[in-house]
Amino acid sequence: MTAWSEREMNIYFQDIMERIRMHYKKMTNTERIIADFFLSNTEKMEFSAKAVAARLHVSEPAMTRFSKKIGFSGYREFQYLYEINFQTVQCDDEELLHRIIDTYQKILLH
Protein backbone atom coordinates (compact mmCIF):
# COMPACT_ATOMS: atom_id res chain seq x y z
CA MET A 1 0.00 0.00 0.00
CA THR A 2 1.34 3.45 -0.85
CA ALA A 3 1.35 6.32 1.61
CA TRP A 4 -1.37 8.87 0.91
CA SER A 5 -0.80 12.59 1.10
CA GLU A 6 -2.87 14.70 3.45
CA ARG A 7 -4.68 16.20 0.45
CA GLU A 8 -5.60 12.72 -0.86
CA MET A 9 -6.87 11.72 2.58
CA ASN A 10 -9.03 14.83 2.77
CA ILE A 11 -10.43 14.04 -0.69
CA TYR A 12 -11.41 10.55 0.46
CA PHE A 13 -13.00 11.99 3.60
CA GLN A 14 -14.91 14.61 1.62
CA ASP A 15 -16.08 11.87 -0.76
CA ILE A 16 -17.43 9.88 2.19
CA MET A 17 -19.25 12.92 3.58
CA GLU A 18 -20.73 13.66 0.15
CA ARG A 19 -21.85 10.04 -0.25
CA ILE A 20 -23.65 10.22 3.09
CA ARG A 21 -25.36 13.50 2.20
CA MET A 22 -26.30 12.26 -1.27
CA HIS A 23 -28.10 9.17 0.08
CA TYR A 24 -29.51 10.74 3.25
CA LYS A 25 -33.08 11.18 2.00
CA LYS A 26 -33.29 7.47 1.08
CA MET A 27 -32.09 6.28 4.49
CA THR A 28 -34.17 4.64 7.19
CA ASN A 29 -34.41 6.33 10.59
CA THR A 30 -31.70 4.04 11.95
CA GLU A 31 -29.41 4.76 9.01
CA ARG A 32 -29.96 8.49 9.56
CA ILE A 33 -28.87 8.13 13.19
CA ILE A 34 -25.64 6.55 11.92
CA ALA A 35 -25.26 9.17 9.17
CA ASP A 36 -25.78 12.04 11.61
CA PHE A 37 -23.10 10.62 13.87
CA PHE A 38 -20.49 10.40 11.11
CA LEU A 39 -21.43 13.76 9.59
CA SER A 40 -21.04 15.57 12.91
CA ASN A 41 -18.13 13.67 14.48
CA THR A 42 -14.86 15.58 14.82
CA GLU A 43 -12.89 13.38 17.20
CA LYS A 44 -10.84 10.26 16.85
CA MET A 45 -12.30 7.32 18.73
CA GLU A 46 -12.99 3.62 18.42
CA PHE A 47 -14.86 3.26 15.11
CA SER A 48 -15.39 -0.51 15.12
CA ALA A 49 -18.92 -1.59 14.23
CA LYS A 50 -19.39 -2.93 17.74
CA ALA A 51 -18.27 0.31 19.43
CA VAL A 52 -20.25 2.67 17.19
CA ALA A 53 -23.36 0.47 17.27
CA ALA A 54 -23.26 0.42 21.07
CA ARG A 55 -22.73 4.17 21.23
CA LEU A 56 -25.68 4.85 18.90
CA HIS A 57 -27.91 2.04 20.24
CA VAL A 58 -28.25 0.43 16.82
CA SER A 59 -27.38 -3.07 15.61
CA GLU A 60 -24.11 -4.03 13.96
CA PRO A 61 -25.98 -5.22 10.84
CA ALA A 62 -27.47 -1.70 10.62
CA MET A 63 -23.92 -0.38 10.35
CA THR A 64 -23.33 -2.71 7.39
CA ARG A 65 -26.61 -1.72 5.70
CA PHE A 66 -25.71 1.95 6.13
CA SER A 67 -22.28 1.38 4.55
CA LYS A 68 -23.71 -0.53 1.63
CA LYS A 69 -26.38 2.10 1.05
CA ILE A 70 -23.68 4.74 0.49
CA GLY A 71 -21.70 2.53 -1.88
CA PHE A 72 -19.21 0.55 0.18
CA SER A 73 -18.86 -3.23 0.20
CA GLY A 74 -19.42 -3.24 3.95
CA TYR A 75 -18.71 -1.41 7.19
CA ARG A 76 -15.02 -2.40 7.32
CA GLU A 77 -14.30 -0.61 4.03
CA PHE A 78 -16.24 2.46 5.19
CA GLN A 79 -14.49 2.43 8.58
CA TYR A 80 -11.04 2.17 7.02
CA LEU A 81 -11.54 5.16 4.73
CA TYR A 82 -13.32 7.20 7.42
CA GLU A 83 -10.50 6.61 9.92
CA ILE A 84 -7.85 7.79 7.46
CA ASN A 85 -9.08 11.31 8.09
CA PHE A 86 -7.98 11.11 11.72
CA GLN A 87 -4.44 9.96 10.94
CA THR A 88 -3.29 13.45 10.00
CA VAL A 89 -3.68 16.87 11.52
CA GLN A 90 -6.25 18.90 9.61
CA CYS A 91 -5.02 22.23 8.25
CA ASP A 92 -5.42 24.42 5.21
CA ASP A 93 -2.65 25.08 2.66
CA GLU A 94 -1.45 28.30 4.33
CA GLU A 95 -1.23 26.68 7.74
CA LEU A 96 0.61 23.72 6.21
CA LEU A 97 3.11 26.10 4.60
CA HIS A 98 3.75 27.79 7.97
CA ARG A 99 4.31 24.41 9.61
CA ILE A 100 6.83 23.44 6.94
CA ILE A 101 8.72 26.75 7.29
CA ASP A 102 8.75 26.41 11.10
CA THR A 103 10.12 22.88 10.80
CA TYR A 104 12.89 23.99 8.44
CA GLN A 105 13.81 26.87 10.78
CA LYS A 106 14.07 24.48 13.72
CA ILE A 107 16.29 22.17 11.68
CA LEU A 108 18.56 25.03 10.63
CA LEU A 109 18.94 26.27 14.22
CA HIS A 110 20.16 22.90 15.49
N, C-alpha and C positions, 0 to 999 in steps of 0.2 A: 504494500500500500504506500502511496506517495504522501508526503506531508502536504497539507493544504494551507494556503496562505489565509491570513485573517479575512481578506476580502472575499475569498472563495467560501469560507465558512459563513460569513454574513449573508452571502447570496443564497446558500442552502437554507439558512435559517429564515430568511425573508420568503423563500419559496414555500417553506412549510407553513408559515403564517398566512400566506396568500391562499394556499390550498385549503386551510381551515376556513378562512373567510368565504372562499368561493363556494364551499359545500355546506355552509352553516344553515341555510334555509331548509335544506333537505334532511337535516339531522333530527334524530329523535330527541326527546327531552334529556335522556341520559347522555347521549352523545354531545349535546350542547353543554352539559355540565363539564364534561371532559374538555371540550373545545375552549370554554371560558377559562378554565384553569390554565391551559397552555398558552392562550392568547394573553393572559394577564401576568403570568409568572415572570419574575425577574431574578430569581435566585437559584443558585445551584443546590440541588438536593438529590435524594435518592429517587430516580425516575423509573425504577423497575415497575412492571405492571402490578405486581403485588402491593408495592408501597403506594403508588398513585391511586390504585383502586380503593385501598383502605382509607386513604386520606379523603377521597371524594365520596366514599360510601357507594361505590358502584362495583360491578363484578369485573373480574379479569377478562372474561370473554367480551364484555362491553368495550374494553380498551382495544381489543383486536378488531372488533366491528368498526369502531371509530377510525382506527388506522387504515383499514381497508377502504372505508368510505372516502377518505381523502387521497387514495391512490397508492398506498403502500402495501407491500405483501403481507404485512402483519405488524404487530406492535414493536417487535424487536428492531425492525428496520426504521420505523418512525423514531423510536427512542434513541437509537444510535445517531441519527442525523440531528435530532433535537439537542442532544447533549453536546454535540460538537460546538455549539454556540457558547457553551460555558467553559470551554477549554482555553479561551483567549480573553484578554481584557478588552472590553468594548471601547472604542474611541474613533473619532472622526479623523480624516486625513491630516488636518492641521495639528491635532493633538499628537498623532503618531509621529509626525515630523519633529515636533518638539521633543518627544521622548528619544528619538534617534539622535538628535543633536546633543541632548543632555548626556546620553550614553557615551557618545564619542568624546565629549569634553571630560568626562570622568576617566575615560581610558587615557587620554592625553595627559592628564594631571598626575597619573600614577607612574 
